[in-house]
């Protein structure tokens, strides 16, 4: 994945931010609005990570590691 895509508005997030990626593809991300897609993605806090049920085939990825 392109490292620039991990930036939000050109800046690295200061807090821990997670995204959901597809287990068989590092190019698909989960969007709460659009489902699996390659051009948008939803961001999740550590608290949301603990309570959100992953979509089928989804795995958590720390965005700012």
PLY file of the C-alpha trace (Angstrom):
ply
format ascii 1.0
element vertex 65
property float x
property float y
property float z
element edge 64
property int vertex1
property int vertex2
end_header
0.00 0.00 0.00
1.19 3.51 -0.77
2.41 5.14 2.44
0.94 8.49 1.39
-2.54 6.94 1.59
-2.04 6.54 5.34
-1.92 10.30 5.82
-5.11 12.21 6.60
-5.21 15.62 4.92
-1.46 15.31 4.34
-0.67 14.73 8.04
-0.02 11.60 10.07
-2.78 11.05 12.65
-1.67 11.80 16.21
-3.98 9.22 17.80
-4.23 5.53 16.97
-6.44 5.10 13.92
-7.55 1.79 12.43
-9.00 0.77 9.09
-10.44 -2.54 7.99
-8.74 -4.20 5.05
-9.78 -7.30 3.15
-7.94 -10.44 4.23
-7.16 -11.46 0.62
-6.38 -7.99 -0.77
-4.35 -5.07 0.54
-6.16 -2.78 -1.92
-9.71 -3.11 -0.59
-10.87 -1.25 2.48
-14.15 -1.21 4.37
-16.34 1.87 4.15
-19.37 2.03 6.43
-21.13 3.90 3.62
-20.02 1.94 0.53
-18.89 -1.49 1.77
-15.68 -2.91 0.23
-14.00 -0.40 -2.07
-10.61 0.85 -3.14
-11.16 4.60 -3.03
-12.77 5.30 0.35
-12.45 3.85 3.83
-13.87 4.41 7.28
-11.55 5.28 10.16
-11.95 3.71 13.60
-10.71 4.61 17.06
-9.28 1.94 19.39
-12.60 2.00 21.28
-14.57 1.39 18.08
-12.19 -1.42 17.16
-13.12 -3.21 20.38
-16.87 -2.96 19.76
-17.30 -3.06 15.96
-18.07 -6.42 14.35
-15.76 -6.98 11.39
-17.39 -7.56 8.01
-16.82 -11.00 6.50
-13.21 -11.24 5.30
-12.11 -8.15 7.21
-9.02 -7.66 9.38
-7.95 -4.65 11.41
-4.96 -2.62 10.27
-3.33 0.13 12.29
-3.24 3.09 9.93
-0.45 5.10 11.52
2.15 2.45 12.27
0 1
1 2
2 3
3 4
4 5
5 6
6 7
7 8
8 9
9 10
10 11
11 12
12 13
13 14
14 15
15 16
16 17
17 18
18 19
19 20
20 21
21 22
22 23
23 24
24 25
25 26
26 27
27 28
28 29
29 30
30 31
31 32
32 33
33 34
34 35
35 36
36 37
37 38
38 39
39 40
40 41
41 42
42 43
43 44
44 45
45 46
46 47
47 48
48 49
49 50
50 51
51 52
52 53
53 54
54 55
55 56
56 57
57 58
58 59
59 60
60 61
61 62
62 63
63 64
